[in-house]
Amino acid sequence: MKKSLLLVLLLFLVAPASAQPLASYTNLQNELMVWNRGMIHKMDYMPPTYIQVGRTTIPYLDNSRTFKIYYNGSVQQVNAGFTNNFFVTDNLVAFVNQKSLSVFDKGTIKHLTGIADQYFVQDSLIFYLDGLKNDYKVYYNGQIQQIEAYFADSQLSTISVSDNIIAYNNFANQFRIFFQGRKLAVEEFPVNAFKAGRNTVAYIDGDKKFKIFHSGKVREVDNFPPQSYQVGDDLVAYVTTDGFFKIFYKDSIYSVGFGNPPYQVGDNIVAFKDATGYLRVFYKGDITDMENYYPAELSIQYNSLAYVNQAGILRLFTEGETYEVTNSELTSWNLNYDVITYQIGQGMFKVFYKGQEF
C-alpha cells in the first residue's frame, strides 16, 4: 500500500450501525470541513495544526493551537494554547495540559487528576496513575474508581489495556482484571505473559497453562503455552505448542489449520495464510477464501480487511461481504473503522462504505 501525504486532509471514520459516521477534510480554500449525517459544514476557517477523528467526536488543535472538539453538530472550545496532547477513541477524548489529565465524554468535560505520569486511553475507559492521590484509578461509565494504592513510589510495570478491560499484576504480585466496573481476582500469583482485547484476556499462568478470560469466566484451553497468540474482540488466535492453529471465539474453539502460519488479528477479524498459501479470513465463526496467495500488506480494523491484490484491485472484506472497490491506480488509500478512503491522482478523493461509493 502506498503511503503518501495527502494534499487535502481527508479522514473518515464510521461508527456502528446505530451511529452516524464523521469525516473531516481541508478544502482548497484551506477551510476545515466536517461531513456529518450526509451534510458538509464548515468547522473552522483555517486548517488545523493537528486533528484526530473518532466515532462521535473530532478533537483538534486549530491554527492558533486552541484545543477544540466537534461533537453533536457543533464545535466546543476547550482551552487556548494549553493542551499538549490528546487521544480520541470510539467514545472518549482524553487530553493532557502539562501533566493534568481530563476527559470529554458525551459533551461533558471531567477533570481526572492534576498529575498523570502514566495513563492508558481506550474506547470505554481511562486507566491512570493519580499522582496527587498516589493511587491507580479508572474512569469508566462516567465514574472514577480507585483500583490500586500507589506502592513504594513505583509504577505498575505489567499492564495490558484494551477497549473495555484492564489486566495487570498488582503490587502484591497477584493477577487482576477490571471488567464491567469490577476488579476481579483472577490469579493469586503473577502472570508473566498476557494480552487483552474486548471482553477478553489471554494469558499463561504460573504453571505454564494457557488460559482465556472471556466475559467474566476463565477457561483453560491448553496445558502448555502456545507458540504465539493474538487477541481481538471476543477472540484469540493462537498456535499450540504442537503446531495446531486455532481460534477461540465466544467460548468456542475452531481448529483452522496446522503449522505456524502468518496471521493477523484486528478487532473482529483474523486473517491467515492456509497450508496452500491462500489468504483466508475468519469472521464471527465463518471462514472466507479471499486470494490464492497471501498479500504482503493487509489493513484490518473492526469488521473489515482491505488490501490491493496482484491485479491492482483494491479489495475490501467487510461484515462478511467482499467488494472490489476500484481498479484505478491509487495515490494512497486508508482503512478506518469499516470505511475506505482513497485518492486517485492529485485531487480526486473517494469514500467506500458498505458497498456504496461517495
N, C-alpha and C positions, 0 to 999 in steps of 0.2 A: 504494500500500500504506500502510495506516495504521501509524504508529509511535507506540506508547504504552508507558508504564511499566507492567509487569505488577505487580499486587498480590502475586502469587505468582511467585517466580523459577522459571522453567522453561527449562532448557537441555537440548537433546537432540542429541547428535552421534553419527553412526554410522560405523563402520569398514567396510572392505571385507568381502566375504562371509566371509573367513577369520577375522574377529574379531567380538566381540560389541559392541553399542552401549552407550553410557553415557548416563545422564541425571541431572540434579540439580535439585532444587527445594526451596523452603522451604514447609513445610506451614502450616496455620492455627495450630499451636502454636509457630510460629517455630523449628521444628527443621529442620536441614539433612538432606535425604534424598537417597539415591542409588538409581537404578534400574540394575541390572546383571544380565544373563542372566535377565531376566524376573522378578526379585525386587526388592522395595523394602526397604532397610535404612536405619537411622539413621546418618548420617555425623557429625553434630555436634549438640549440644544448643541451639546458638544460631545465628542467621543469620550468614553471612559478611559481612565488610566489602567483600570483592572476590573474585570467583570467575571462573575460565575452565574450559571443558570441552574436552578433547582427545579423540582417538580412544581412547586407552588410559589416560589419566590425568585427574584433576580436581585441579588446584592451586588453593589458596585461602588468603586471609588470614582467620582466624577472628575472632570478636567482639573478641578482645584483640589482634588483629593478629599472632598467631602464624602462621607460614607452615607449611602442611600440604599434603600430597599424597596423594590417594586413588589407589591403584594395586593391581590384582590382589586386590581384595576387602577391603583394609584401609587405614587412614589412618596415614601416617607423619609425625611432627612433624619439621620440618627445623630451624627455629630460632624463637626468641621475640622478635619485635619488630625484627629486623634487616633483613628483606627489604623493599626499597623498590620493586622492580619484578619482574615475571616474565612469561614468554611460554610458551604451550603450542602445540605443533604436533601432527601426527599421531603422532609417535614420541618427541618430546623435550619436556622442560620446562627452560628456561633461567631462571635467577633471579639478581638483582643485589642484593648487600648493599653499600651505598655504591657503590664502583666495582669491587668484587670480583665476578667472573662465574663461575658454576658451572652444571653441567648434571645433570639427573636423567634417566637413561637405563635403562629396563628394571629399575627398582628400585634402581639404584646411583647414588650421587652422586659426581661427579668435579669437583674444583676446576680451573678453566681458567687464571685469572690474577687477581692482586690488583688490577690496574688495567686496565680495559677502557673506553676512551673511545669506541670505535667498534666496533659488533658488529651482525651480521645473523643472525637465527634463522629456520631453515626446517625442513621436515619431517625431513630426514635429516642436516642439518649445521648447524654454527655457525661463521661466519667472523668473526674478531675481531682487533683490534689489541692485542697483548700489550704494555702499557705498561711492564712490568718488564723484559722481554727485548728490547724495541724491535724486534719483528717481527710480521708478519701470520701468523696460524695458522688452521687449520681443524680442528674436531672432526668426525670422520666415521668411522662404523663402529666406534665405541668407541676410536679412536686420535686423537692430536694430531699434526698435521704442520705444519712451517713452510712457508709459501707464498712470502712475500717479506720481505726485510730492510727494516726501517724506514729511510727515507731523508731526511736533512736536516730532521728534525723536522716533516715534512709528511705528511698522510694521503693515501691513495689517494682520488681525487675522483670517478672514473667507475667505478662498480661496479653490477652487476645480479646479484642472488642469487635463485634460485628453489629448488624443492623439493630437488633433488639436484645442483645445478650452480652454479658461480660464474663470472661473466665480468667481466673488468676490464682496464684499461690499467695496466701496471706503471710503476715509476718511470723505466724506460728507454724509455717510450712504445711498448711492444710489447703487442699484444693477446693475452691469455692466458685459457684456460678450465680450470677444475678440474672434472674429471668422473671418476667411478668411482675415486676415490683417486689420480688422477694429474693433474699440471699439464701442460697441452698447449700447445705453441707454435703458435698458430693464424695470427697475422699478425705480421710484423716491424715494422709501423707502427701507430700508434694508430688506434682505431676510434671515431668520434665519436657514433655512434648504434647502440645495441644494446639488446635486451631478452631476458631469459631466462625459460624455462619448464621443465617437467620434461623432461629429456633433450635440451633444445632451446635454441639461441640464434639469434635472427635479428639480422643486423647489416648496415650499409652500410660497405663498406671504403673505403680511401683513394682508390680510383678511381671511387667512387660506384656500385659494383656491389652489388646486393642478394644477400646470401648467407645460407644457413641451415646452422648446425652442428646435426647430429642424430645422437645415439648414436655419437659418435666420428668422424663424417665431415662434411666441408664440401661443400656443394653450391651452385653459383652458379645462382640462379633467375631473375635478370634483369640486364641490362646497365645499368639505370637504377634510381635509388632509387624506392621506392613512394610513393604519396601518403600512405598510412597503413599501419600494421601493428600487430597484437597477437599475443601469444604465449601458448599454453596448454600442456597436456600432450601432447607429441609432435605439436604442430600450430602452424601460423602462418596467421592470416588476414590478407590484405593486398589493397590496391587498387593496381594497377600504375599507372605514370606515364601510360599511355594509357587508363586507366579500366576495366580488367577486374578484377572481384572474384574472387579466387582463395583457395583453402585448400590449404596444404601439410599433409599428414597421413601420417606414417610413410613418407616417401620418395616419396609420390605427390602430384601436384598436380591439384586439382579446380578447373575453371573454373565458377563458380556464378552468374555474373551480370555485368552491365555497369553502369557508373556508379559513384558513390561512396555506397553505401547506408549507413544506420545499421547498425552491427553491434557485438556484444559477445562477448568471449571469456572463458570461465571454465573452467579445468581441461580437461575433455574436450568441452566444449560450445561451439559457435559459433551464436549467434542473429543473424539478419539480416533486413532488410526487402528483399523482392524487387522487381522492376520494377512489379508490380501492386499493391504496398503490403502484401502478405501477410507475416505472420510465419512464417519457416521456420527449422528447426533442423538443423544439421549435427552428426552424432554418429557417430564412428568409421566414416566413409566413406559413411554414408547420410543423406539429407535428408528431413525430415518437415514437412509443412504443418500449422501449428498454428491460425492465425486468419486471417481475411480483412482484418486490419488489424494495425498494429504497436503493441503496448501501450507506454504512456509509461514504465512501470516494470516491470522484469524482475529477478528474482533468479536468479543462476546459481552453482552450486557442484558440483564433482566431476562426476557423471554426470547432473545434474538441472537443470531450469529450471522456475521457478514464477512465476505471475502471477494477478491477478484480472482476468477478462475483462469485456467490456461488459455481460454479463448478470449480473454479480456472482458468478460461479462461480470458486472458487479451483482453478486447473488446475495439474497437475504433469506434466512430461515427465521420465521417469527411466529410464535404461538402455534406451532405445528404445521404451518404453511410455508411453501417455498416460492420465492419470486425472483425473476430476472429483472433487476432494477433498471439497468442500462448497459448497452454495449458501446457507448461513446467513450472516447479517450478522456480520461479523468485527470484533472489537475490535482484534485485532492478529494478525499471522502472521509466521513466520520460516522460512527455509530454511537448514539447517546440514547440511553434507555432503549426503546424499541423503534427508534427513528433514525433513518439515514439522511444525512445532509451531504451533498456532493457538488463539486464545482467542475464545470466544463469550460475550458478556455479561460479567459481572464475576467469575464463578467457575468457568466450565467450560473446561477445558484438554484438548486432544486432540493426539494424535500420529499422523501418517500416514507409513507406510514400506512401500515395495514392495507397494502395493495393499491394505494392511491398516491399519485404524484401531485405535488403542489408547486 
